[in-house]
Amino acid sequence: MASVLYKTDLEHVDWVQLKTVLHGDNFDNGRSPEQLKTSF
């Protein structure tokens, strides 16, 4: 079974990948990767 690690910091977040995942899940609100980073 894979382990899950929860973190509360934003280090090592791949904002472009996050944007891609959100778009693929139809949860994209139109923000750019940089805008996502700012909003988080």
A tleap script that builds the chain and sets N, CA, C and O, in Angstrom:
source leaprc.protein.ff14SB
mol = sequence {
  NMET ALA SER VAL LEU TYR LYS THR ASP LEU
  GLU HIE VAL ASP TRP VAL GLN LEU LYS THR
  VAL LEU HIE GLY ASP ASN PHE ASP ASN GLY
  ARG SER PRO GLU GLN LEU LYS THR SER CPHE
}
set mol.1.N position { 0.851 -1.175 0.000 }
set mol.1.CA position { 0.000 0.000 0.000 }
set mol.1.C position { 0.895 1.237 0.000 }
set mol.1.O position { 1.888 1.287 0.726 }
set mol.2.N position { 0.550 2.219 -0.801 }
set mol.2.CA position { 1.304 3.467 -0.862 }
set mol.2.C position { 1.043 4.300 0.385 }
set mol.2.O position { -0.069 4.315 0.913 }
set mol.3.N position { 2.060 4.979 0.842 }
set mol.3.CA position { 1.879 5.854 1.998 }
set mol.3.C position { 1.455 7.237 1.528 }
set mol.3.O position { 1.723 7.629 0.393 }
set mol.4.N position { 0.799 7.959 2.401 }
set mol.4.CA position { 0.331 9.306 2.102 }
set mol.4.C position { 1.046 10.264 3.036 }
set mol.4.O position { 1.125 10.026 4.241 }
set mol.5.N position { 1.566 11.347 2.477 }
set mol.5.CA position { 2.260 12.353 3.259 }
set mol.5.C position { 1.521 13.673 3.103 }
set mol.5.O position { 1.367 14.174 1.988 }
set mol.6.N position { 1.069 14.232 4.203 }
set mol.6.CA position { 0.380 15.513 4.195 }
set mol.6.C position { 1.360 16.592 4.635 }
set mol.6.O position { 2.069 16.433 5.628 }
set mol.7.N position { 1.392 17.685 3.890 }
set mol.7.CA position { 2.258 18.801 4.217 }
set mol.7.C position { 1.438 20.078 4.193 }
set mol.7.O position { 0.432 20.162 3.489 }
set mol.8.N position { 1.859 21.055 4.946 }
set mol.8.CA position { 1.142 22.325 4.979 }
set mol.8.C position { 1.936 23.460 4.347 }
set mol.8.O position { 1.477 24.602 4.338 }
set mol.9.N position { 3.115 23.165 3.820 }
set mol.9.CA position { 3.890 24.194 3.144 }
set mol.9.C position { 3.760 24.030 1.632 }
set mol.9.O position { 3.223 23.029 1.158 }
set mol.10.N position { 4.242 24.996 0.889 }
set mol.10.CA position { 4.101 24.974 -0.561 }
set mol.10.C position { 5.412 24.671 -1.274 }
set mol.10.O position { 5.523 24.867 -2.484 }
set mol.11.N position { 6.402 24.195 -0.527 }
set mol.11.CA position { 7.672 23.834 -1.141 }
set mol.11.C position { 7.470 22.649 -2.077 }
set mol.11.O position { 6.703 21.732 -1.784 }
set mol.12.N position { 8.150 22.684 -3.171 }
set mol.12.CA position { 8.184 21.588 -4.144 }
set mol.12.C position { 6.852 21.333 -4.839 }
set mol.12.O position { 6.652 20.256 -5.401 }
set mol.13.N position { 5.936 22.302 -4.812 }
set mol.13.CA position { 4.689 22.149 -5.560 }
set mol.13.C position { 4.989 22.446 -7.026 }
set mol.13.O position { 5.583 23.474 -7.351 }
set mol.14.N position { 4.582 21.558 -7.886 }
set mol.14.CA position { 4.719 21.763 -9.324 }
set mol.14.C position { 3.419 22.407 -9.801 }
set mol.14.O position { 2.427 21.719 -10.042 }
set mol.15.N position { 3.436 23.732 -9.934 }
set mol.15.CA position { 2.216 24.472 -10.235 }
set mol.15.C position { 1.695 24.177 -11.634 }
set mol.15.O position { 0.484 24.193 -11.854 }
set mol.16.N position { 2.580 23.911 -12.576 }
set mol.16.CA position { 2.141 23.557 -13.930 }
set mol.16.C position { 1.437 22.201 -13.905 }
set mol.16.O position { 0.402 22.027 -14.549 }
set mol.17.N position { 1.988 21.251 -13.171 }
set mol.17.CA position { 1.359 19.926 -13.049 }
set mol.17.C position { 0.023 20.034 -12.331 }
set mol.17.O position { -0.942 19.376 -12.721 }
set mol.18.N position { -0.047 20.852 -11.288 }
set mol.18.CA position { -1.309 21.052 -10.573 }
set mol.18.C position { -2.366 21.608 -11.517 }
set mol.18.O position { -3.509 21.151 -11.510 }
set mol.19.N position { -1.988 22.594 -12.330 }
set mol.19.CA position { -2.915 23.160 -13.316 }
set mol.19.C position { -3.413 22.076 -14.275 }
set mol.19.O position { -4.598 22.029 -14.607 }
set mol.20.N position { -2.512 21.215 -14.712 }
set mol.20.CA position { -2.870 20.125 -15.630 }
set mol.20.C position { -3.853 19.156 -14.977 }
set mol.20.O position { -4.831 18.745 -15.601 }
set mol.21.N position { -3.596 18.795 -13.735 }
set mol.21.CA position { -4.479 17.872 -13.010 }
set mol.21.C position { -5.859 18.496 -12.803 }
set mol.21.O position { -6.878 17.840 -13.018 }
set mol.22.N position { -5.892 19.753 -12.389 }
set mol.22.CA position { -7.174 20.423 -12.195 }
set mol.22.C position { -7.969 20.486 -13.499 }
set mol.22.O position { -9.181 20.270 -13.505 }
set mol.23.N position { -7.291 20.778 -14.588 }
set mol.23.CA position { -7.960 20.826 -15.891 }
set mol.23.C position { -8.493 19.444 -16.283 }
set mol.23.O position { -9.609 19.323 -16.787 }
set mol.24.N position { -7.697 18.418 -16.049 }
set mol.24.CA position { -8.112 17.055 -16.389 }
set mol.24.C position { -9.299 16.566 -15.582 }
set mol.24.O position { -10.059 15.709 -16.032 }
set mol.25.N position { -9.454 17.122 -14.371 }
set mol.25.CA position { -10.577 16.741 -13.504 }
set mol.25.C position { -11.770 17.685 -13.648 }
set mol.25.O position { -12.716 17.625 -12.861 }
set mol.26.N position { -11.720 18.566 -14.668 }
set mol.26.CA position { -12.777 19.567 -14.857 }
set mol.26.C position { -12.988 20.428 -13.615 }
set mol.26.O position { -14.111 20.813 -13.291 }
set mol.27.N position { -11.877 20.722 -12.923 }
set mol.27.CA position { -11.928 21.560 -11.725 }
set mol.27.C position { -11.074 22.804 -11.926 }
set mol.27.O position { -10.681 23.463 -10.963 }
set mol.28.N position { -10.794 23.115 -13.171 }
set mol.28.CA position { -9.953 24.256 -13.529 }
set mol.28.C position { -10.793 25.520 -13.539 }
set mol.28.O position { -11.817 25.580 -14.221 }
set mol.29.N position { -10.372 26.530 -12.790 }
set mol.29.CA position { -11.119 27.786 -12.752 }
set mol.29.C position { -10.504 28.844 -13.660 }
set mol.29.O position { -10.872 30.016 -13.581 }
set mol.30.N position { -9.574 28.445 -14.521 }
set mol.30.CA position { -9.001 29.366 -15.487 }
set mol.30.C position { -7.760 30.088 -15.023 }
set mol.30.O position { -7.171 30.844 -15.797 }
set mol.31.N position { -7.339 29.884 -13.785 }
set mol.31.CA position { -6.143 30.548 -13.286 }
set mol.31.C position { -4.895 29.938 -13.911 }
set mol.31.O position { -4.839 28.741 -14.191 }
set mol.32.N position { -3.912 30.780 -14.117 }
set mol.32.CA position { -2.617 30.309 -14.608 }
set mol.32.C position { -1.883 29.628 -13.448 }
set mol.32.O position { -2.274 29.794 -12.293 }
set mol.33.N position { -0.829 28.869 -13.740 }
set mol.33.CA position { -0.047 28.289 -12.652 }
set mol.33.C position { 0.443 29.342 -11.655 }
set mol.33.O position { 0.437 29.091 -10.450 }
set mol.34.N position { 0.862 30.504 -12.129 }
set mol.34.CA position { 1.338 31.561 -11.235 }
set mol.34.C position { 0.194 32.106 -10.385 }
set mol.34.O position { 0.390 32.405 -9.207 }
set mol.35.N position { -0.992 32.237 -10.964 }
set mol.35.CA position { -2.150 32.688 -10.204 }
set mol.35.C position { -2.560 31.658 -9.159 }
set mol.35.O position { -2.976 32.021 -8.058 }
set mol.36.N position { -2.445 30.384 -9.493 }
set mol.36.CA position { -2.739 29.340 -8.509 }
set mol.36.C position { -1.783 29.463 -7.326 }
set mol.36.O position { -2.202 29.396 -6.171 }
set mol.37.N position { -0.505 29.642 -7.621 }
set mol.37.CA position { 0.497 29.785 -6.557 }
set mol.37.C position { 0.158 30.956 -5.640 }
set mol.37.O position { 0.223 30.836 -4.417 }
set mol.38.N position { -0.199 32.067 -6.229 }
set mol.38.CA position { -0.554 33.260 -5.438 }
set mol.38.C position { -1.787 32.994 -4.581 }
set mol.38.O position { -1.828 33.389 -3.416 }
set mol.39.N position { -2.780 32.336 -5.141 }
set mol.39.CA position { -4.017 32.096 -4.398 }
set mol.39.C position { -3.831 31.098 -3.252 }
set mol.39.O position { -4.532 31.172 -2.243 }
set mol.40.N position { -2.904 30.182 -3.405 }
set mol.40.CA position { -2.647 29.232 -2.338 }
set mol.40.C position { -1.860 29.878 -1.232 }
set mol.40.O position { -1.545 29.226 -0.237 }
savepdb mol mol.pdb
quit
